[in-house]
Amino acid sequence: MKTCYFCKGPVAPARVDYMAQAHNQYVMVQRLAVERCVQCGEIYLDVAASREIDKALARAASPDSHLDVPVVVCAEP
Ligand SMILES: [Zn+2]
């Protein structure tokens, strides 16, 4: 079994909602098949997952649905 690079926990297949970004384009890829650390939650993208993300970004102009995402800008220190 694969282990996590960060915490050495076990890595298992999982489905996650993944926020992808290319340039100024954001796409929420829902139910993306990835490998995820059971212990710390770190996500590992394999070739198939990367391909799904590329496909999702290419389809950004005609998505399955839209999200309204609140935006909060942090104050300067
Ligand atoms: Zn981990």
N, CA, C, O and the ligand as a Tripos MOL2 file, in Angstrom:
@<TRIPOS>MOLECULE
protein
  309   307    78     0     0
PROTEIN
NO_CHARGES

@<TRIPOS>ATOM
      1 N           0.8460   -1.2040    0.0000 N.3       1 MET1
      2 CA          0.0000    0.0000    0.0000 C.3       1 MET1
      3 C           0.8800    1.2530    0.0000 C.2       1 MET1
      4 O           1.9570    1.2730    0.5960 O.2       1 MET1
      5 N           0.4000    2.2920   -0.6790 N.am      2 LYS2
      6 CA          1.1250    3.5640   -0.6870 C.3       2 LYS2
      7 C           1.0210    4.2390    0.6790 C.2       2 LYS2
      8 O           0.0200    4.0910    1.3810 O.2       2 LYS2
      9 N           2.0500    4.9700    1.0400 N.am      3 THR3
     10 CA          1.9780    5.7420    2.2830 C.3       3 THR3
     11 C           2.1560    7.2270    1.9680 C.2       3 THR3
     12 O           2.7250    7.6010    0.9430 O.2       3 THR3
     13 N           1.6560    8.0540    2.8750 N.am      4 CYS4
     14 CA          1.6650    9.5000    2.6900 C.3       4 CYS4
     15 C           3.0850   10.0550    2.7900 C.2       4 CYS4
     16 O           3.8560    9.6800    3.6730 O.2       4 CYS4
     17 N           3.4070   10.9480    1.8700 N.am      5 TYR5
     18 CA          4.7230   11.5890    1.8470 C.3       5 TYR5
     19 C           4.9500   12.4050    3.1140 C.2       5 TYR5
     20 O           6.0770   12.5030    3.5990 O.2       5 TYR5
     21 N           3.8760   12.9920    3.6540 N.am      6 PHE6
     22 CA          4.0130   13.9300    4.7790 C.3       6 PHE6
     23 C           3.9590   13.2340    6.1380 C.2       6 PHE6
     24 O           4.8090   13.4830    6.9940 O.2       6 PHE6
     25 N           2.9580   12.3540    6.3470 N.am      7 CYS7
     26 CA          2.7730   11.7960    7.6870 C.3       7 CYS7
     27 C           2.9650   10.2880    7.7250 C.2       7 CYS7
     28 O           2.8540    9.6830    8.7910 O.2       7 CYS7
     29 N           3.2520    9.6660    6.5770 N.am      8 LYS8
     30 CA          3.4630    8.2140    6.4740 C.3       8 LYS8
     31 C           2.2080    7.4040    6.7740 C.2       8 LYS8
     32 O           2.2790    6.1920    6.9790 O.2       8 LYS8
     33 N           1.0430    8.0850    6.7990 N.am      9 GLY9
     34 CA         -0.2210    7.3670    6.9910 C.3       9 GLY9
     35 C          -0.5900    6.6120    5.7220 C.2       9 GLY9
     36 O           0.0170    6.8270    4.6720 O.2       9 GLY9
     37 N          -1.5880    5.7210    5.8110 N.am     10 PRO10
     38 CA         -2.0190    4.9610    4.6380 C.3      10 PRO10
     39 C          -2.7920    5.8320    3.6450 C.2      10 PRO10
     40 O          -3.5660    6.7030    4.0410 O.2      10 PRO10
     41 N          -2.5750    5.5890    2.3730 N.am     11 VAL11
     42 CA         -3.2410    6.3300    1.2970 C.3      11 VAL11
     43 C          -4.2430    5.3950    0.6370 C.2      11 VAL11
     44 O          -3.9050    4.2710    0.2640 O.2      11 VAL11
     45 N          -5.4900    5.8700    0.4930 N.am     12 ALA12
     46 CA         -6.5490    5.0190   -0.0470 C.3      12 ALA12
     47 C          -7.3410    5.7810   -1.0970 C.2      12 ALA12
     48 O          -7.3780    7.0110   -1.0730 O.2      12 ALA12
     49 N          -7.9870    5.0510   -2.0380 N.am     13 PRO13
     50 CA         -8.8220    5.7120   -3.0420 C.3      13 PRO13
     51 C          -9.9680    6.4580   -2.3690 C.2      13 PRO13
     52 O         -10.5320    5.9940   -1.3780 O.2      13 PRO13
     53 N         -10.3040    7.6300   -2.9270 N.am     14 ALA14
     54 CA        -11.3940    8.4300   -2.3730 C.3      14 ALA14
     55 C         -11.9780    9.2970   -3.4850 C.2      14 ALA14
     56 O         -11.3570    9.5080   -4.5260 O.2      14 ALA14
     57 N         -13.1920    9.7940   -3.2330 N.am     15 ARG15
     58 CA        -13.8150   10.7650   -4.1430 C.3      15 ARG15
     59 C         -13.8850   12.0940   -3.4140 C.2      15 ARG15
     60 O         -14.3860   12.1700   -2.2930 O.2      15 ARG15
     61 N         -13.3800   13.1420   -4.0530 N.am     16 VAL16
     62 CA        -13.3590   14.4490   -3.3970 C.3      16 VAL16
     63 C         -13.8730   15.5230   -4.3530 C.2      16 VAL16
     64 O         -13.8850   15.3420   -5.5710 O.2      16 VAL16
     65 N         -14.2990   16.6490   -3.7680 N.am     17 ASP17
     66 CA        -14.5870   17.8420   -4.5630 C.3      17 ASP17
     67 C         -13.2900   18.6260   -4.6290 C.2      17 ASP17
     68 O         -12.7450   19.0210   -3.5990 O.2      17 ASP17
     69 N         -12.7960   18.8530   -5.8400 N.am     18 TYR18
     70 CA        -11.4660   19.4280   -6.0240 C.3      18 TYR18
     71 C         -11.5750   20.7500   -6.7840 C.2      18 TYR18
     72 O         -12.1590   20.8050   -7.8670 O.2      18 TYR18
     73 N         -11.0100   21.8110   -6.2110 N.am     19 MET19
     74 CA        -11.0260   23.1100   -6.8690 C.3      19 MET19
     75 C          -9.8010   23.2230   -7.7740 C.2      19 MET19
     76 O          -8.6680   23.3090   -7.2990 O.2      19 MET19
     77 N         -10.0430   23.2200   -9.0730 N.am     20 ALA20
     78 CA         -8.9550   23.3210  -10.0450 C.3      20 ALA20
     79 C          -8.8320   24.7540  -10.5250 C.2      20 ALA20
     80 O          -9.8230   25.4830  -10.5630 O.2      20 ALA20
     81 N          -7.6410   25.1590  -10.8860 N.am     21 GLN21
     82 CA         -7.4070   26.5180  -11.3580 C.3      21 GLN21
     83 C          -6.4090   26.5160  -12.5020 C.2      21 GLN21
     84 O          -5.3710   25.8570  -12.4390 O.2      21 GLN21
     85 N          -6.7350   27.2590  -13.5380 N.am     22 ALA22
     86 CA         -5.7850   27.5070  -14.6120 C.3      22 ALA22
     87 C          -5.9280   28.9720  -14.9850 C.2      22 ALA22
     88 O          -7.0140   29.4110  -15.3630 O.2      22 ALA22
     89 N          -4.8540   29.7290  -14.8840 N.am     23 HIS23
     90 CA         -4.8790   31.1650  -15.1000 C.3      23 HIS23
     91 C          -5.9280   31.7780  -14.1650 C.2      23 HIS23
     92 O          -5.8110   31.6340  -12.9480 O.2      23 HIS23
     93 N          -6.9460   32.4570  -14.7010 N.am     24 ASN24
     94 CA         -7.9580   33.0590  -13.8390 C.3      24 ASN24
     95 C          -9.2330   32.2360  -13.7740 C.2      24 ASN24
     96 O         -10.2500   32.6910  -13.2500 O.2      24 ASN24
     97 N          -9.1740   31.0160  -14.3100 N.am     25 GLN25
     98 CA        -10.3520   30.1580  -14.3850 C.3      25 GLN25
     99 C         -10.3470   29.1490  -13.2380 C.2      25 GLN25
    100 O          -9.3980   28.3810  -13.0740 O.2      25 GLN25
    101 N         -11.4270   29.1640  -12.4430 N.am     26 TYR26
    102 CA        -11.5790   28.1570  -11.3900 C.3      26 TYR26
    103 C         -12.6940   27.1990  -11.7830 C.2      26 TYR26
    104 O         -13.7250   27.6290  -12.3010 O.2      26 TYR26
    105 N         -12.5040   25.9210  -11.5460 N.am     27 VAL27
    106 CA        -13.5540   24.9320  -11.7910 C.3      27 VAL27
    107 C         -13.6050   23.9720  -10.6090 C.2      27 VAL27
    108 O         -12.5850   23.4040  -10.2150 O.2      27 VAL27
    109 N         -14.8050   23.7930  -10.0430 N.am     28 MET28
    110 CA        -14.9920   22.8020   -8.9990 C.3      28 MET28
    111 C         -15.2460   21.4630   -9.6630 C.2      28 MET28
    112 O         -16.2590   21.2850  -10.3390 O.2      28 MET28
    113 N         -14.3410   20.5260   -9.4770 N.am     29 VAL29
    114 CA        -14.4950   19.1880  -10.0440 C.3      29 VAL29
    115 C         -15.0670   18.2990   -8.9440 C.2      29 VAL29
    116 O         -14.3630   17.9310   -8.0030 O.2      29 VAL29
    117 N         -16.3540   17.9550   -9.0710 N.am     30 GLN30
    118 CA        -16.9840   17.1870   -7.9980 C.3      30 GLN30
    119 C         -16.8170   15.6960   -8.2220 C.2      30 GLN30
    120 O         -16.8210   15.2180   -9.3560 O.2      30 GLN30
    121 N         -16.6710   14.9740   -7.1340 N.am     31 ARG31
    122 CA        -16.5230   13.5140   -7.1180 C.3      31 ARG31
    123 C         -15.3160   13.0590   -7.9230 C.2      31 ARG31
    124 O         -15.3600   12.0230   -8.5860 O.2      31 ARG31
    125 N         -14.2340   13.8350   -7.8650 N.am     32 LEU32
    126 CA        -13.0010   13.4490   -8.5530 C.3      32 LEU32
    127 C         -12.3720   12.2450   -7.8380 C.2      32 LEU32
    128 O         -12.2190   12.2550   -6.6160 O.2      32 LEU32
    129 N         -12.0110   11.2150   -8.6040 N.am     33 ALA33
    130 CA        -11.3650   10.0250   -8.0350 C.3      33 ALA33
    131 C          -9.8870   10.3250   -7.8030 C.2      33 ALA33
    132 O          -9.1390   10.5980   -8.7420 O.2      33 ALA33
    133 N          -9.4840   10.2710   -6.5460 N.am     34 VAL34
    134 CA         -8.0880   10.5570   -6.1800 C.3      34 VAL34
    135 C          -7.6170    9.5100   -5.1760 C.2      34 VAL34
    136 O          -8.3630    8.6000   -4.8120 O.2      34 VAL34
    137 N          -6.3760    9.6530   -4.7380 N.am     35 GLU35
    138 CA         -5.8890    8.8980   -3.5930 C.3      35 GLU35
    139 C          -5.6790    9.9080   -2.4790 C.2      35 GLU35
    140 O          -5.1210   10.9830   -2.6970 O.2      35 GLU35
    141 N          -6.1410    9.5450   -1.2590 N.am     36 ARG36
    142 CA         -6.0940   10.4900   -0.1600 C.3      36 ARG36
    143 C          -5.5290    9.8170    1.0840 C.2      36 ARG36
    144 O          -5.8280    8.6580    1.3700 O.2      36 ARG36
    145 N          -4.7080   10.5620    1.8200 N.am     37 CYS37
    146 CA         -4.1570   10.0580    3.0690 C.3      37 CYS37
    147 C          -5.2820    9.9470    4.0910 C.2      37 CYS37
    148 O          -5.9940   10.9170    4.3520 O.2      37 CYS37
    149 N          -5.4340    8.7670    4.6620 N.am     38 VAL38
    150 CA         -6.4900    8.5230    5.6410 C.3      38 VAL38
    151 C          -6.2340    9.3530    6.9010 C.2      38 VAL38
    152 O          -7.1720    9.7520    7.5920 O.2      38 VAL38
    153 N          -4.9520    9.6090    7.1930 N.am     39 GLN39
    154 CA         -4.5770   10.2640    8.4420 C.3      39 GLN39
    155 C          -4.6530   11.7940    8.3530 C.2      39 GLN39
    156 O          -5.3100   12.4230    9.1820 O.2      39 GLN39
    157 N          -3.9840   12.4050    7.3500 N.am     40 CYS40
    158 CA         -3.9070   13.8710    7.3220 C.3      40 CYS40
    159 C          -4.7400   14.4850    6.2050 C.2      40 CYS40
    160 O          -4.9050   15.7050    6.1710 O.2      40 CYS40
    161 N          -5.2740   13.6670    5.2790 N.am     41 GLY41
    162 CA         -6.1490   14.1730    4.2440 C.3      41 GLY41
    163 C          -5.4400   14.7140    3.0120 C.2      41 GLY41
    164 O          -6.0960   15.2160    2.0990 O.2      41 GLY41
    165 N          -4.1100   14.6220    2.9660 N.am     42 GLU42
    166 CA         -3.3710   15.0670    1.7770 C.3      42 GLU42
    167 C          -3.8730   14.2960    0.5550 C.2      42 GLU42
    168 O          -4.0670   13.0810    0.6080 O.2      42 GLU42
    169 N          -4.0780   15.0220   -0.5420 N.am     43 ILE43
    170 CA         -4.6140   14.4230   -1.7630 C.3      43 ILE43
    171 C          -3.5030   14.1860   -2.7680 C.2      43 ILE43
    172 O          -2.6560   15.0510   -2.9880 O.2      43 ILE43
    173 N          -3.5120   13.0200   -3.3720 N.am     44 TYR44
    174 CA         -2.5430   12.6780   -4.4140 C.3      44 TYR44
    175 C          -3.2700   12.4870   -5.7280 C.2      44 TYR44
    176 O          -4.1880   11.6740   -5.8260 O.2      44 TYR44
    177 N          -2.8570   13.2430   -6.7460 N.am     45 LEU45
    178 CA         -3.4850   13.1720   -8.0610 C.3      45 LEU45
    179 C          -2.6550   12.2530   -8.9500 C.2      45 LEU45
    180 O          -1.4600   12.4790   -9.1430 O.2      45 LEU45
    181 N          -3.2930   11.2120   -9.4910 N.am     46 ASP46
    182 CA         -2.5800   10.3700  -10.4510 C.3      46 ASP46
    183 C          -2.8500   10.8980  -11.8650 C.2      46 ASP46
    184 O          -3.4990   11.9290  -12.0400 O.2      46 ASP46
    185 N          -2.3440   10.1810  -12.8610 N.am     47 VAL47
    186 CA         -2.4760   10.6350  -14.2440 C.3      47 VAL47
    187 C          -3.9450   10.7570  -14.6350 C.2      47 VAL47
    188 O          -4.3380   11.7120  -15.3050 O.2      47 VAL47
    189 N          -4.7680    9.7690  -14.2060 N.am     48 ALA48
    190 CA         -6.1920    9.7880  -14.5580 C.3      48 ALA48
    191 C          -6.8830   11.0050  -13.9440 C.2      48 ALA48
    192 O          -7.7060   11.6450  -14.5990 O.2      48 ALA48
    193 N          -6.5540   11.3280  -12.6980 N.am     49 ALA49
    194 CA         -7.1650   12.4820  -12.0330 C.3      49 ALA49
    195 C          -6.7420   13.7760  -12.7340 C.2      49 ALA49
    196 O          -7.5630   14.6710  -12.9370 O.2      49 ALA49
    197 N          -5.4740   13.8710  -13.1010 N.am     50 SER50
    198 CA         -4.9940   15.0700  -13.8060 C.3      50 SER50
    199 C          -5.7160   15.2400  -15.1340 C.2      50 SER50
    200 O          -6.0400   16.3520  -15.5500 O.2      50 SER50
    201 N          -5.9590   14.1050  -15.7900 N.am     51 ARG51
    202 CA         -6.6790   14.1490  -17.0700 C.3      51 ARG51
    203 C          -8.1180   14.6300  -16.8490 C.2      51 ARG51
    204 O          -8.6300   15.4240  -17.6390 O.2      51 ARG51
    205 N          -8.7720   14.1570  -15.7820 N.am     52 GLU52
    206 CA        -10.1230   14.6010  -15.4640 C.3      52 GLU52
    207 C         -10.1580   16.1090  -15.2040 C.2      52 GLU52
    208 O         -11.0890   16.7970  -15.6230 O.2      52 GLU52
    209 N          -9.1440   16.6080  -14.5140 N.am     53 ILE53
    210 CA         -9.0720   18.0420  -14.2140 C.3      53 ILE53
    211 C          -8.8930   18.8350  -15.5090 C.2      53 ILE53
    212 O          -9.5390   19.8660  -15.7000 O.2      53 ILE53
    213 N          -8.0270   18.3610  -16.3910 N.am     54 ASP54
    214 CA         -7.8360   19.0280  -17.6820 C.3      54 ASP54
    215 C          -9.1400   19.0650  -18.4630 C.2      54 ASP54
    216 O          -9.4900   20.0820  -19.0610 O.2      54 ASP54
    217 N          -9.8640   17.9300  -18.4500 N.am     55 LYS55
    218 CA        -11.1540   17.8600  -19.1520 C.3      55 LYS55
    219 C         -12.1420   18.8550  -18.5530 C.2      55 LYS55
    220 O         -12.8650   19.5400  -19.2760 O.2      55 LYS55
    221 N         -12.1610   18.9260  -17.2180 N.am     56 ALA56
    222 CA        -13.0870   19.8310  -16.5300 C.3      56 ALA56
    223 C         -12.7720   21.2840  -16.8810 C.2      56 ALA56
    224 O         -13.6810   22.0740  -17.1360 O.2      56 ALA56
    225 N         -11.4920   21.6340  -16.8950 N.am     57 LEU57
    226 CA        -11.1060   23.0090  -17.2330 C.3      57 LEU57
    227 C         -11.4840   23.3310  -18.6750 C.2      57 LEU57
    228 O         -11.8790   24.4560  -18.9800 O.2      57 LEU57
    229 N         -11.3620   22.3420  -19.5630 N.am     58 ALA58
    230 CA        -11.7230   22.5490  -20.9720 C.3      58 ALA58
    231 C         -13.2310   22.7370  -21.1160 C.2      58 ALA58
    232 O         -13.6910   23.3860  -22.0550 O.2      58 ALA58
    233 N         -14.0090   22.1610  -20.1730 N.am     59 ARG59
    234 CA        -15.4740   22.2490  -20.2260 C.3      59 ARG59
    235 C         -16.0090   23.4100  -19.4070 C.2      59 ARG59
    236 O         -17.2210   23.5170  -19.2200 O.2      59 ARG59
    237 N         -15.1490   24.2730  -18.9190 N.am     60 ALA60
    238 CA        -15.5600   25.3230  -17.9840 C.3      60 ALA60
    239 C         -16.6430   26.2340  -18.5740 C.2      60 ALA60
    240 O         -17.4460   26.7990  -17.8320 O.2      60 ALA60
    241 N         -16.6680   26.3780  -19.8940 N.am     61 ALA61
    242 CA        -17.6460   27.2670  -20.5160 C.3      61 ALA61
    243 C         -19.0540   26.6690  -20.4930 C.2      61 ALA61
    244 O         -20.0340   27.4070  -20.5940 O.2      61 ALA61
    245 N         -19.1700   25.3460  -20.3630 N.am     62 SER62
    246 CA        -20.4990   24.7140  -20.3010 C.3      62 SER62
    247 C         -20.5200   23.6850  -19.1710 C.2      62 SER62
    248 O         -20.5770   22.4800  -19.4170 O.2      62 SER62
    249 N         -20.4730   24.1740  -17.9320 N.am     63 PRO63
    250 CA        -20.4150   23.2610  -16.7820 C.3      63 PRO63
    251 C         -21.7670   22.6310  -16.4780 C.2      63 PRO63
    252 O         -22.7830   23.0410  -17.0390 O.2      63 PRO63
    253 N         -21.7840   21.6380  -15.5940 N.am     64 ASP64
    254 CA        -23.0220   20.9780  -15.1860 C.3      64 ASP64
    255 C         -23.8480   21.8590  -14.2560 C.2      64 ASP64
    256 O         -25.0780   21.8000  -14.2710 O.2      64 ASP64
    257 N         -23.1790   22.6700  -13.4520 N.am     65 SER65
    258 CA        -23.8890   23.6060  -12.5900 C.3      65 SER65
    259 C         -22.9160   24.6890  -12.1450 C.2      65 SER65
    260 O         -21.7290   24.6450  -12.4680 O.2      65 SER65
    261 N         -23.4370   25.6700  -11.3920 N.am     66 HIS66
    262 CA        -22.6150   26.7620  -10.8960 C.3      66 HIS66
    263 C         -22.6810   26.8470   -9.3820 C.2      66 HIS66
    264 O         -23.6730   26.4550   -8.7680 O.2      66 HIS66
    265 N         -21.6090   27.3640   -8.7850 N.am     67 LEU67
    266 CA        -21.5770   27.6540   -7.3600 C.3      67 LEU67
    267 C         -21.4240   29.1530   -7.1780 C.2      67 LEU67
    268 O         -20.7070   29.8090   -7.9320 O.2      67 LEU67
    269 N         -22.1000   29.6880   -6.1750 N.am     68 ASP68
    270 CA        -21.7980   31.0550   -5.7400 C.3      68 ASP68
    271 C         -20.8100   30.9370   -4.5850 C.2      68 ASP68
    272 O         -21.1150   30.3190   -3.5650 O.2      68 ASP68
    273 N         -19.6560   31.5140   -4.7380 N.am     69 VAL69
    274 CA        -18.6150   31.3850   -3.7160 C.3      69 VAL69
    275 C         -18.3480   32.7430   -3.0750 C.2      69 VAL69
    276 O         -17.9360   33.6800   -3.7590 O.2      69 VAL69
    277 N         -18.5800   32.8570   -1.7720 N.am     70 PRO70
    278 CA        -18.2540   34.1180   -1.1000 C.3      70 PRO70
    279 C         -16.7500   34.3660   -1.1690 C.2      70 PRO70
    280 O         -15.9570   33.4290   -1.0730 O.2      70 PRO70
    281 N         -16.3660   35.6120   -1.3330 N.am     71 VAL71
    282 CA        -14.9580   35.9740   -1.3910 C.3      71 VAL71
    283 C         -14.6560   36.9280   -0.2450 C.2      71 VAL71
    284 O         -15.3490   37.9280   -0.0620 O.2      71 VAL71
    285 N         -13.6300   36.6180    0.5160 N.am     72 VAL72
    286 CA        -13.1960   37.4740    1.6180 C.3      72 VAL72
    287 C         -11.7370   37.8390    1.3800 C.2      72 VAL72
    288 O         -10.8970   36.9600    1.1850 O.2      72 VAL72
    289 N         -11.4360   39.1240    1.3960 N.am     73 VAL73
    290 CA        -10.0590   39.5770    1.2130 C.3      73 VAL73
    291 C          -9.4540   39.8770    2.5860 C.2      73 VAL73
    292 O         -10.0310   40.6320    3.3690 O.2      73 VAL73
    293 N          -8.3090   39.2950    2.8720 N.am     74 CYS74
    294 CA         -7.6620   39.5050    4.1540 C.3      74 CYS74
    295 C          -7.0320   40.8950    4.2020 C.2      74 CYS74
    296 O          -6.4780   41.3750    3.2120 O.2      74 CYS74
    297 N          -7.1230   41.5230    5.3520 N.am     75 ALA75
    298 CA         -6.5470   42.8430    5.5290 C.3      75 ALA75
    299 C          -5.0210   42.7690    5.4970 C.2      75 ALA75
    300 O          -4.4280   41.7470    5.8420 O.2      75 ALA75
    301 N          -4.4020   43.8650    5.0780 N.am     76 GLU76
    302 CA         -2.9360   43.9420    5.1480 C.3      76 GLU76
    303 C          -2.5060   43.9130    6.5970 C.2      76 GLU76
    304 O          -3.2040   44.4550    7.4540 O.2      76 GLU76
    305 N          -1.3790   43.2980    6.8960 N.am     77 PRO77
    306 CA         -0.9400   43.2460    8.2970 C.3      77 PRO77
    307 C          -0.5210   44.6210    8.8110 C.2      77 PRO77
    308 O          -0.1270   44.7520    9.9700 O.2      77 PRO77
    309 ZN         -0.7330   12.0390    5.5070 Zn       78 ZN78
@<TRIPOS>BOND
     1     1     2 1
     2     2     3 1
     3     3     4 2
     4     3     5 am
     5     5     6 1
     6     6     7 1
     7     7     8 2
     8     7     9 am
     9     9    10 1
    10    10    11 1
    11    11    12 2
    12    11    13 am
    13    13    14 1
    14    14    15 1
    15    15    16 2
    16    15    17 am
    17    17    18 1
    18    18    19 1
    19    19    20 2
    20    19    21 am
    21    21    22 1
    22    22    23 1
    23    23    24 2
    24    23    25 am
    25    25    26 1
    26    26    27 1
    27    27    28 2
    28    27    29 am
    29    29    30 1
    30    30    31 1
    31    31    32 2
    32    31    33 am
    33    33    34 1
    34    34    35 1
    35    35    36 2
    36    35    37 am
    37    37    38 1
    38    38    39 1
    39    39    40 2
    40    39    41 am
    41    41    42 1
    42    42    43 1
    43    43    44 2
    44    43    45 am
    45    45    46 1
    46    46    47 1
    47    47    48 2
    48    47    49 am
    49    49    50 1
    50    50    51 1
    51    51    52 2
    52    51    53 am
    53    53    54 1
    54    54    55 1
    55    55    56 2
    56    55    57 am
    57    57    58 1
    58    58    59 1
    59    59    60 2
    60    59    61 am
    61    61    62 1
    62    62    63 1
    63    63    64 2
    64    63    65 am
    65    65    66 1
    66    66    67 1
    67    67    68 2
    68    67    69 am
    69    69    70 1
    70    70    71 1
    71    71    72 2
    72    71    73 am
    73    73    74 1
    74    74    75 1
    75    75    76 2
    76    75    77 am
    77    77    78 1
    78    78    79 1
    79    79    80 2
    80    79    81 am
    81    81    82 1
    82    82    83 1
    83    83    84 2
    84    83    85 am
    85    85    86 1
    86    86    87 1
    87    87    88 2
    88    87    89 am
    89    89    90 1
    90    90    91 1
    91    91    92 2
    92    91    93 am
    93    93    94 1
    94    94    95 1
    95    95    96 2
    96    95    97 am
    97    97    98 1
    98    98    99 1
    99    99   100 2
   100    99   101 am
   101   101   102 1
   102   102   103 1
   103   103   104 2
   104   103   105 am
   105   105   106 1
   106   106   107 1
   107   107   108 2
   108   107   109 am
   109   109   110 1
   110   110   111 1
   111   111   112 2
   112   111   113 am
   113   113   114 1
   114   114   115 1
   115   115   116 2
   116   115   117 am
   117   117   118 1
   118   118   119 1
   119   119   120 2
   120   119   121 am
   121   121   122 1
   122   122   123 1
   123   123   124 2
   124   123   125 am
   125   125   126 1
   126   126   127 1
   127   127   128 2
   128   127   129 am
   129   129   130 1
   130   130   131 1
   131   131   132 2
   132   131   133 am
   133   133   134 1
   134   134   135 1
   135   135   136 2
   136   135   137 am
   137   137   138 1
   138   138   139 1
   139   139   140 2
   140   139   141 am
   141   141   142 1
   142   142   143 1
   143   143   144 2
   144   143   145 am
   145   145   146 1
   146   146   147 1
   147   147   148 2
   148   147   149 am
   149   149   150 1
   150   150   151 1
   151   151   152 2
   152   151   153 am
   153   153   154 1
   154   154   155 1
   155   155   156 2
   156   155   157 am
   157   157   158 1
   158   158   159 1
   159   159   160 2
   160   159   161 am
   161   161   162 1
   162   162   163 1
   163   163   164 2
   164   163   165 am
   165   165   166 1
   166   166   167 1
   167   167   168 2
   168   167   169 am
   169   169   170 1
   170   170   171 1
   171   171   172 2
   172   171   173 am
   173   173   174 1
   174   174   175 1
   175   175   176 2
   176   175   177 am
   177   177   178 1
   178   178   179 1
   179   179   180 2
   180   179   181 am
   181   181   182 1
   182   182   183 1
   183   183   184 2
   184   183   185 am
   185   185   186 1
   186   186   187 1
   187   187   188 2
   188   187   189 am
   189   189   190 1
   190   190   191 1
   191   191   192 2
   192   191   193 am
   193   193   194 1
   194   194   195 1
   195   195   196 2
   196   195   197 am
   197   197   198 1
   198   198   199 1
   199   199   200 2
   200   199   201 am
   201   201   202 1
   202   202   203 1
   203   203   204 2
   204   203   205 am
   205   205   206 1
   206   206   207 1
   207   207   208 2
   208   207   209 am
   209   209   210 1
   210   210   211 1
   211   211   212 2
   212   211   213 am
   213   213   214 1
   214   214   215 1
   215   215   216 2
   216   215   217 am
   217   217   218 1
   218   218   219 1
   219   219   220 2
   220   219   221 am
   221   221   222 1
   222   222   223 1
   223   223   224 2
   224   223   225 am
   225   225   226 1
   226   226   227 1
   227   227   228 2
   228   227   229 am
   229   229   230 1
   230   230   231 1
   231   231   232 2
   232   231   233 am
   233   233   234 1
   234   234   235 1
   235   235   236 2
   236   235   237 am
   237   237   238 1
   238   238   239 1
   239   239   240 2
   240   239   241 am
   241   241   242 1
   242   242   243 1
   243   243   244 2
   244   243   245 am
   245   245   246 1
   246   246   247 1
   247   247   248 2
   248   247   249 am
   249   249   250 1
   250   250   251 1
   251   251   252 2
   252   251   253 am
   253   253   254 1
   254   254   255 1
   255   255   256 2
   256   255   257 am
   257   257   258 1
   258   258   259 1
   259   259   260 2
   260   259   261 am
   261   261   262 1
   262   262   263 1
   263   263   264 2
   264   263   265 am
   265   265   266 1
   266   266   267 1
   267   267   268 2
   268   267   269 am
   269   269   270 1
   270   270   271 1
   271   271   272 2
   272   271   273 am
   273   273   274 1
   274   274   275 1
   275   275   276 2
   276   275   277 am
   277   277   278 1
   278   278   279 1
   279   279   280 2
   280   279   281 am
   281   281   282 1
   282   282   283 1
   283   283   284 2
   284   283   285 am
   285   285   286 1
   286   286   287 1
   287   287   288 2
   288   287   289 am
   289   289   290 1
   290   290   291 1
   291   291   292 2
   292   291   293 am
   293   293   294 1
   294   294   295 1
   295   295   296 2
   296   295   297 am
   297   297   298 1
   298   298   299 1
   299   299   300 2
   300   299   301 am
   301   301   302 1
   302   302   303 1
   303   303   304 2
   304   303   305 am
   305   305   306 1
   306   306   307 1
   307   307   308 2
@<TRIPOS>SUBSTRUCTURE
     1 MET1         2 RESIDUE 1 A MET
     2 LYS2         6 RESIDUE 1 A LYS
     3 THR3        10 RESIDUE 1 A THR
     4 CYS4        14 RESIDUE 1 A CYS
     5 TYR5        18 RESIDUE 1 A TYR
     6 PHE6        22 RESIDUE 1 A PHE
     7 CYS7        26 RESIDUE 1 A CYS
     8 LYS8        30 RESIDUE 1 A LYS
     9 GLY9        34 RESIDUE 1 A GLY
    10 PRO10       38 RESIDUE 1 A PRO
    11 VAL11       42 RESIDUE 1 A VAL
    12 ALA12       46 RESIDUE 1 A ALA
    13 PRO13       50 RESIDUE 1 A PRO
    14 ALA14       54 RESIDUE 1 A ALA
    15 ARG15       58 RESIDUE 1 A ARG
    16 VAL16       62 RESIDUE 1 A VAL
    17 ASP17       66 RESIDUE 1 A ASP
    18 TYR18       70 RESIDUE 1 A TYR
    19 MET19       74 RESIDUE 1 A MET
    20 ALA20       78 RESIDUE 1 A ALA
    21 GLN21       82 RESIDUE 1 A GLN
    22 ALA22       86 RESIDUE 1 A ALA
    23 HIS23       90 RESIDUE 1 A HIS
    24 ASN24       94 RESIDUE 1 A ASN
    25 GLN25       98 RESIDUE 1 A GLN
    26 TYR26      102 RESIDUE 1 A TYR
    27 VAL27      106 RESIDUE 1 A VAL
    28 MET28      110 RESIDUE 1 A MET
    29 VAL29      114 RESIDUE 1 A VAL
    30 GLN30      118 RESIDUE 1 A GLN
    31 ARG31      122 RESIDUE 1 A ARG
    32 LEU32      126 RESIDUE 1 A LEU
    33 ALA33      130 RESIDUE 1 A ALA
    34 VAL34      134 RESIDUE 1 A VAL
    35 GLU35      138 RESIDUE 1 A GLU
    36 ARG36      142 RESIDUE 1 A ARG
    37 CYS37      146 RESIDUE 1 A CYS
    38 VAL38      150 RESIDUE 1 A VAL
    39 GLN39      154 RESIDUE 1 A GLN
    40 CYS40      158 RESIDUE 1 A CYS
    41 GLY41      162 RESIDUE 1 A GLY
    42 GLU42      166 RESIDUE 1 A GLU
    43 ILE43      170 RESIDUE 1 A ILE
    44 TYR44      174 RESIDUE 1 A TYR
    45 LEU45      178 RESIDUE 1 A LEU
    46 ASP46      182 RESIDUE 1 A ASP
    47 VAL47      186 RESIDUE 1 A VAL
    48 ALA48      190 RESIDUE 1 A ALA
    49 ALA49      194 RESIDUE 1 A ALA
    50 SER50      198 RESIDUE 1 A SER
    51 ARG51      202 RESIDUE 1 A ARG
    52 GLU52      206 RESIDUE 1 A GLU
    53 ILE53      210 RESIDUE 1 A ILE
    54 ASP54      214 RESIDUE 1 A ASP
    55 LYS55      218 RESIDUE 1 A LYS
    56 ALA56      222 RESIDUE 1 A ALA
    57 LEU57      226 RESIDUE 1 A LEU
    58 ALA58      230 RESIDUE 1 A ALA
    59 ARG59      234 RESIDUE 1 A ARG
    60 ALA60      238 RESIDUE 1 A ALA
    61 ALA61      242 RESIDUE 1 A ALA
    62 SER62      246 RESIDUE 1 A SER
    63 PRO63      250 RESIDUE 1 A PRO
    64 ASP64      254 RESIDUE 1 A ASP
    65 SER65      258 RESIDUE 1 A SER
    66 HIS66      262 RESIDUE 1 A HIS
    67 LEU67      266 RESIDUE 1 A LEU
    68 ASP68      270 RESIDUE 1 A ASP
    69 VAL69      274 RESIDUE 1 A VAL
    70 PRO70      278 RESIDUE 1 A PRO
    71 VAL71      282 RESIDUE 1 A VAL
    72 VAL72      286 RESIDUE 1 A VAL
    73 VAL73      290 RESIDUE 1 A VAL
    74 CYS74      294 RESIDUE 1 A CYS
    75 ALA75      298 RESIDUE 1 A ALA
    76 GLU76      302 RESIDUE 1 A GLU
    77 PRO77      306 RESIDUE 1 A PRO
    78 ZN78       309 GROUP 0 **** ****
